[in-house]
Amino acid sequence: MTLGSVSLKSAGNFGGRLRFLAAMMAVGLGLQACSGLPNLLGDDPPTTSTTAEPSGVGTGKSGSVSPDLTLADKTEPVADLYNKGLDQLKVKHYKTAAKQFEEVERQHPYSGLATKAILMAAFSHYQRNAYADAIAAAERFITLHPGHKDTPYAYYLVALCHYEQIMDVKRDQSTTEKALAGLEEISRRFPGTAYARDAEAKAVLARDLLAGKEMEVGRYYLKKRAYVASINRFRTVIVKYQTTSQAPEALYRLTEAYYALGVQSEAQTAAAVLGHNYPNSQWYKDAYSLLESGGIAPEENRESWISKAVRAVTPF
């Protein structure tokens, strides 16, 4: 078996919005929803649509809340407030829409529409890139309604807000760490769902960026001949992110750093593991040439931390 190498691919258009998700909570907006994974790689709506309504709320043809409300929800002001929010969302006045939905909860906290309004406010904030506000609203929904049918979406929205703020590897990666933690939580809490499948795909990019940051710092230390510090960074890649596209270079850099320190056995092991998993890569060719220049060859020490770390994921 081989150490998995995942190539970086585009994770889709970060600016593309999940319009189908609004229809999961919105009443009568005329937006589409689908039972499977949404089309996240473009702006075209899903071709398979279903009627998606919040439970207990009917819709009329005009898109307003119908008179079929329960007795608790027949108060005219709450319906007016909610429908004004929908109207503003429909014309992409997201900030105003958020305020209207927030008013629903403020004025009618025990209304059935108040529950939906919290999530609609979160979605409205997300649509205008107000990520902190979107996260706050979504987390409030999770706290108040942990068992609600739309709670998985609230978790997903929080993770997505962090994900869309991911920067390149030259920047601080704290947001990437939050995104990865959120995406992994979705996979754990809601396995087998469309949310989990999409979260797992996005987590690939997040892990690769975190590994890339470790590599960037490790290369810096290596260039400064701070070999122990560089090894610690490359070790993190192998232990935590060995299925990313950064793994082959990390193994080569370990070969390079250990060789420079005169730790021959570890240098040989790093090169051997690299050759076993990526025999045709340029990184292995470079590692082999480096060792050959010193009169030694790749040879695995199975007691090395490198060998044990790789076997823990993909034994060979």
C-alpha positions in Angstrom: 0.0 0.0 0.0 1.2 3.5 -0.5 1.1 6.7 1.4 -1.9 8.7 -0.1 -1.0 11.7 -2.2 -3.9 14.2 -2.8 -3.3 16.7 -5.5 -4.5 20.2 -4.9 -7.5 20.9 -7.0 -9.8 23.9 -7.1 -12.3 23.6 -4.3 -14.8 25.5 -6.4 -15.8 29.1 -6.6 -15.5 30.6 -3.1 -17.8 33.4 -4.3 -20.5 31.0 -5.5 -23.3 30.9 -2.9 -25.4 28.1 -1.8 -28.7 29.5 -3.0 -30.4 26.1 -2.7 -29.9 26.3 1.1 -32.0 29.3 1.4 -34.9 27.4 0.1 -34.5 24.8 2.9 -35.6 27.4 5.4 -37.2 30.2 3.3 -40.9 30.1 2.5 -41.9 30.8 -1.0 -38.8 32.4 -2.3 -39.0 30.4 -5.5 -35.4 29.2 -5.0 -34.6 25.6 -5.7 -33.5 22.9 -3.3 -32.3 19.4 -4.0 -32.1 16.3 -1.8 -28.5 15.6 -2.8 -25.3 17.7 -2.8 -25.7 21.1 -4.4 -23.7 22.3 -7.4 -20.9 24.1 -5.6 -18.6 24.5 -8.6 -20.7 27.1 -10.4 -23.7 29.3 -10.2 -26.1 27.1 -12.0 -28.9 25.9 -9.7 -29.4 22.1 -9.3 -31.6 20.6 -12.0 -33.5 18.3 -9.6 -35.7 20.3 -7.3 -38.2 19.6 -4.7 -40.5 21.8 -2.7 -38.6 22.7 0.5 -40.6 24.2 3.3 -40.0 24.6 7.0 -42.2 22.2 8.9 -45.5 23.6 10.0 -45.4 26.6 7.6 -47.4 26.7 4.4 -46.8 28.9 1.3 -49.1 30.7 -1.1 -48.4 31.2 -4.8 -47.2 34.7 -4.1 -44.5 33.5 -1.8 -45.9 34.9 1.4 -46.7 33.0 4.5 -50.1 31.5 3.9 -53.1 31.8 6.3 -52.5 28.1 7.1 -50.5 29.0 10.2 -51.1 27.4 13.5 -53.0 29.4 16.1 -49.7 30.4 17.8 -48.5 31.9 14.5 -51.5 33.7 13.3 -50.3 37.0 14.6 -50.2 39.3 11.7 -47.0 41.2 12.7 -44.8 38.1 12.9 -45.9 37.0 9.4 -45.4 40.5 8.1 -41.9 40.7 9.5 -40.9 37.3 8.2 -42.3 38.0 4.7 -40.5 41.4 4.6 -37.3 39.5 5.3 -38.0 37.1 2.5 -38.8 39.9 0.1 -35.5 41.6 0.9 -33.6 38.4 0.5 -35.2 37.8 -2.8 -33.9 41.1 -4.2 -30.5 40.5 -2.6 -30.8 43.3 0.0 -29.1 40.9 2.5 -28.3 43.4 5.3 -31.9 44.6 5.4 -33.2 41.0 5.2 -31.0 40.0 8.2 -32.5 42.9 10.2 -36.0 41.8 9.4 -35.4 38.2 10.4 -33.7 39.4 13.6 -36.8 41.5 14.4 -38.9 38.3 14.1 -37.1 36.8 17.0 -36.9 40.0 19.0 -40.6 40.8 18.8 -41.9 37.2 18.7 -39.3 35.0 20.5 -41.7 32.1 21.0 -43.1 32.1 17.5 -42.6 29.1 15.2 -41.2 31.6 12.6 -38.6 32.9 15.1 -36.8 29.6 15.0 -36.6 29.7 11.2 -35.8 33.4 11.3 -32.5 32.8 13.2 -31.2 30.6 10.5 -32.5 32.9 7.8 -30.6 35.8 9.4 -27.5 33.7 9.5 -27.9 32.9 5.8 -28.5 36.6 5.0 -25.3 37.6 6.8 -23.4 34.9 4.9 -24.7 36.1 1.6 -23.2 39.6 2.3 -19.9 38.1 3.5 -20.6 39.2 7.1 -19.0 36.0 8.3 -18.8 36.9 12.0 -22.5 37.8 12.1 -23.4 34.7 10.2 -21.4 32.5 12.6 -22.9 34.1 15.6 -26.4 33.6 14.3 -25.8 30.0 13.3 -24.2 29.1 16.6 -27.1 30.7 18.4 -29.4 28.4 16.4 -27.3 25.4 17.4 -27.4 26.4 21.1 -31.2 27.0 21.1 -32.2 24.1 18.8 -29.7 21.3 19.0 -32.1 18.7 17.8 -33.7 20.7 15.0 -33.8 19.1 11.5 -31.9 22.1 10.1 -29.1 22.0 12.8 -26.8 20.1 10.4 -27.0 23.1 8.0 -26.2 25.5 10.9 -23.0 23.5 11.6 -22.2 23.5 7.9 -22.8 27.3 7.6 -20.3 27.9 10.4 -17.7 25.8 8.8 -18.3 27.3 5.4 -17.9 30.9 6.8 -14.4 29.9 8.1 -13.6 28.0 4.9 -14.4 31.0 2.7 -11.9 33.1 4.6 -9.0 30.8 4.1 -5.8 32.6 3.0 -2.7 31.4 1.2 0.1 29.7 3.1 2.0 32.9 3.6 -0.7 34.2 5.9 -1.8 33.1 9.4 -3.7 29.9 9.2 -5.8 30.1 12.3 -8.9 30.5 10.1 -7.9 27.4 8.2 -7.6 25.5 11.5 -11.1 26.6 12.5 -12.5 25.6 9.1 -10.9 22.2 9.3 -12.2 21.6 12.8 -15.7 22.6 11.7 -15.6 20.4 8.6 -14.3 17.4 10.5 -17.1 17.9 13.1 -19.7 17.8 10.4 -18.2 14.5 9.1 -18.4 13.1 12.7 -21.8 14.3 13.6 -23.6 13.8 10.3 -21.9 10.9 8.4 -23.4 9.9 5.1 -25.1 13.2 4.5 -24.5 15.6 1.7 -23.1 18.0 4.2 -20.5 15.4 5.3 -19.6 14.5 1.8 -19.0 18.1 0.9 -17.2 18.8 4.1 -14.8 15.9 3.5 -14.0 17.3 0.1 -13.3 20.8 1.4 -11.2 19.4 4.3 -8.7 18.1 1.7 -7.8 21.7 0.8 -7.7 22.9 4.4 -5.3 20.1 5.4 -3.1 20.8 2.4 -2.9 24.5 3.3 -2.0 23.7 6.9 0.7 21.3 5.7 1.9 23.9 3.2 2.3 26.4 6.1 4.4 23.9 8.0 6.5 23.3 4.9 7.0 27.0 4.4 8.3 27.5 7.9 10.4 24.3 7.7 12.1 25.4 4.5 12.9 28.7 6.2 14.6 27.0 9.1 16.4 24.6 6.8 17.8 27.5 4.8 19.0 29.0 8.0 20.6 25.6 8.9 18.4 25.4 12.0 18.0 21.7 11.3 16.2 20.6 14.4 13.6 23.3 14.1 13.1 22.4 10.4 12.8 18.7 11.3 10.0 19.5 13.8 8.0 21.2 11.1 8.5 18.4 8.5 7.6 15.9 11.2 4.3 17.6 11.7 3.5 17.2 8.0 4.2 13.5 8.2 2.4 12.8 11.4 -0.7 15.0 10.9 -0.9 15.7 7.1 0.7 12.7 5.4 -2.2 12.2 3.0 -1.7 15.7 1.5 0.3 16.7 -1.5 3.0 18.1 0.8 4.1 14.7 2.0 6.6 13.8 -0.7 8.6 17.0 -0.2 8.4 16.7 3.5 10.1 13.3 3.3 12.8 14.7 1.0 13.4 17.6 3.4 13.7 15.2 6.3 16.3 13.3 4.3 18.1 16.5 3.6 18.0 17.8 7.2 19.0 14.5 8.9 21.8 14.1 6.3 23.1 17.6 7.2 23.0 16.7 10.9 24.9 13.4 10.2 22.0 11.3 11.4 22.5 8.7 8.7 19.9 6.2 9.7 17.0 8.7 9.8 18.1 10.2 6.5 18.1 6.7 4.9 14.7 5.9 6.4 13.1 9.1 5.1 14.5 8.4 1.6 13.4 4.7 1.8 9.8 5.6 2.8 9.8 8.3 0.1 10.9 5.8 -2.5 8.4 3.2 -1.4 5.5 5.6 -1.7 6.6 7.9 -4.5 9.1 5.9 -6.6 8.7 8.0 -9.7 8.7 11.4 -8.0 11.5 14.0 -8.5 11.7 14.2 -4.7 12.8 10.6 -4.5 15.3 11.0 -7.3 16.8 14.0 -5.4 16.9 12.1 -2.1 18.6 9.1 -3.7 21.2 11.3 -5.4 21.9 13.1 -2.1 22.5 9.9 -0.2 24.5 8.4 -3.1 26.8 11.4 -3.0 27.7 10.4 0.5 28.2 6.7 -0.4 25.0 5.5 1.2 21.6 4.4 -0.1 18.0 4.5 1.1 17.4 1.9 3.8 14.4 1.8 6.2 14.8 1.5 9.9 11.4 0.2 11.0 12.0 1.5 14.5 12.3 5.0 13.2 9.5 7.5 14.0 9.2 8.1 10.3 8.4 4.5 9.5 6.1 4.1 12.5 4.2 7.3 11.6 3.6 6.2 8.0 2.7 2.6 9.0 0.1 4.0 11.4 -1.9 5.2 8.4 -0.9 3.0 5.6 1.1 -0.1 6.8 3.6 -1.6 4.4 
